[in-house]
Amino acid sequence: MIGDRIRTIRVQKRMTLSNLAEKANVTKSYLSNIERNISTNPTIEFVEKVALALNMKPESLLGWEKDVSSLDNSFSYVKKYLLTMDDEQLIELKDYIDFILWKRDRK
């Protein structure tokens, strides 16, 4: 939840609840309610203010950004083996990818 994420980042940045509330120009009580998951649906404006105060993008605060390091590792792994495959194996891999995409699109 967003409250858990805000609290974790705030603590990592060694900020008190009061410091963050003041820096974000939000009330300490509302920030506390968000962090304790009493209020669970903050406004976009609130998220933007808190993200700015934490020196990060709102989408990062919301957890919407992908962790590209794990994707990079996966792509590197696949690339390494793609270069060693013969034509028959590549056709089989393409068929498997087509099957996975077909399954995904059926949902």
C-alpha positions as CSV (number, residue, x, y, z in Angstrom):
1,M,0.0,0.0,0.0
2,I,1.0,3.6,-0.6
3,G,1.2,4.3,3.1
4,D,3.7,1.5,3.8
5,R,5.8,2.7,0.8
6,I,5.8,6.3,2.0
7,R,6.8,5.3,5.5
8,T,9.6,3.0,4.3
9,I,11.1,5.7,2.0
10,R,10.7,8.4,4.7
11,V,12.6,6.3,7.2
12,Q,15.3,5.4,4.7
13,K,15.8,9.1,4.1
14,R,15.9,9.7,7.9
15,M,13.0,12.1,7.9
16,T,10.5,12.5,10.7
17,L,6.8,12.5,10.0
18,S,6.8,16.2,10.9
19,N,9.7,17.0,8.5
20,L,8.0,15.3,5.6
21,A,4.6,16.9,6.3
22,E,6.2,20.3,6.4
23,K,8.3,19.8,3.4
24,A,5.4,18.4,1.4
25,N,3.0,21.1,2.7
26,V,0.5,18.5,3.9
27,T,-1.0,18.0,7.4
28,K,0.9,15.8,9.7
29,S,-2.3,14.0,10.8
30,Y,-3.3,13.2,7.2
31,L,0.2,12.0,6.4
32,S,0.1,9.8,9.5
33,N,-3.3,8.4,8.5
34,I,-1.9,7.5,5.1
35,E,1.2,5.9,6.5
36,R,-0.9,3.8,9.0
37,N,-3.3,2.8,6.2
38,I,-6.3,4.5,7.9
39,S,-6.7,6.6,4.8
40,T,-5.9,4.5,1.7
41,N,-6.9,6.7,-1.3
42,P,-4.8,9.8,-1.3
43,T,-5.3,12.5,-4.0
44,I,-3.0,12.8,-6.9
45,E,-2.0,16.2,-5.5
46,F,-1.0,14.6,-2.2
47,V,1.1,12.0,-4.0
48,E,2.8,14.6,-6.1
49,K,3.6,16.8,-3.1
50,V,5.0,13.9,-1.0
51,A,7.0,12.5,-4.0
52,L,8.5,15.9,-4.6
53,A,9.4,16.3,-0.9
54,L,11.0,12.8,-1.0
55,N,12.9,13.9,-4.2
56,M,11.3,11.2,-6.4
57,K,8.8,10.8,-9.2
58,P,5.1,10.2,-8.2
59,E,5.1,7.0,-10.3
60,S,8.1,5.7,-8.3
61,L,6.3,6.5,-5.1
62,L,3.3,4.6,-6.3
63,G,5.5,1.6,-7.4
64,W,4.5,2.0,-11.0
65,E,8.0,1.9,-12.4
66,K,9.5,-1.4,-13.5
67,D,12.7,-2.6,-12.0
68,V,14.7,-2.6,-15.2
69,S,17.7,-4.3,-13.6
70,S,15.9,-7.6,-13.4
71,L,14.7,-7.1,-17.0
72,D,18.2,-6.3,-18.1
73,N,19.4,-9.6,-16.6
74,S,16.6,-11.5,-18.3
75,F,17.3,-9.9,-21.7
76,S,21.0,-10.6,-21.3
77,Y,20.3,-14.2,-20.5
78,V,18.0,-14.7,-23.5
79,K,20.3,-12.9,-25.8
80,K,23.2,-15.0,-24.8
81,Y,21.4,-18.2,-25.7
82,L,19.7,-16.8,-28.9
83,L,23.1,-16.3,-30.4
84,T,24.0,-20.0,-30.0
85,M,20.7,-21.4,-31.4
86,D,20.4,-23.0,-34.8
87,D,17.5,-22.2,-37.2
88,E,15.4,-25.1,-36.0
89,Q,15.7,-24.0,-32.3
90,L,14.9,-20.4,-33.2
91,I,11.7,-21.5,-35.0
92,E,10.7,-23.6,-32.0
93,L,11.3,-20.7,-29.7
94,K,9.2,-18.4,-32.0
95,D,6.4,-20.9,-31.9
96,Y,6.6,-21.0,-28.1
97,I,6.5,-17.2,-27.9
98,D,3.5,-17.2,-30.2
99,F,1.8,-19.7,-27.9
100,I,2.5,-17.6,-24.8
101,L,1.1,-14.5,-26.5
102,W,-2.0,-16.4,-27.6
103,K,-2.6,-17.6,-24.1
104,R,-2.2,-14.1,-22.7
105,D,-4.6,-12.6,-25.2
106,R,-7.3,-15.2,-24.4
107,K,-7.6,-13.9,-20.9
